[in-house]
Amino acid sequence: MSDTPPDHLSINPASPHYDGALLERGVGIRFKGVEKTNVEEYCVSEGWIRVAVGNTRDRKGNPLTIKLSGPVEPYFRDDAAPEAKDEATDAE
């Protein structure tokens, strides 16, 4: 697998941008420098994310989303874990 997340990714299995293997690996999103945990879909090249709006659902049961524009920084969560582990070891 590549060390860089894809340009466009969605957590909805019906989307053409869905990739289950990448989602199992764990993809994190920083939007405008802030960690976001409720991202449904993102696109780095176009600079937007779609986030869920509370617990509201549409008539098909999918979460309602809003599109936010700004700088998007995706990363793999498993890559961040060793860095945090090294910092914890250095502190001892």
C-alpha positions, 0 to 999 in steps of 0.5 A: 500500500501507498504511504499517502492517502488518496486525493478523494475518499468516502466512507459511504459504500455506495460511493465510487470513492469508497475504499474499504481497505484504506478505511480499515487501515485508518485515515485521519483528517486535519481540516484547517489544522484541526483534527476532525472525526466526523468526516463522511467524505473529503477531496484534497485537490478541491479543498473540501470535506463533507461532515455529518450534521448531528444525528439528522438522517435523510429519507434513505437513512443516510446522514445529512452532510454539509460541505466545508471548504478549506485546506484538507490534510489526510493521513494514516493513523497507524503512521502517527502511532509510532511517533507518539510511542517514540515521544513517550519513550523519550520522556521516560 
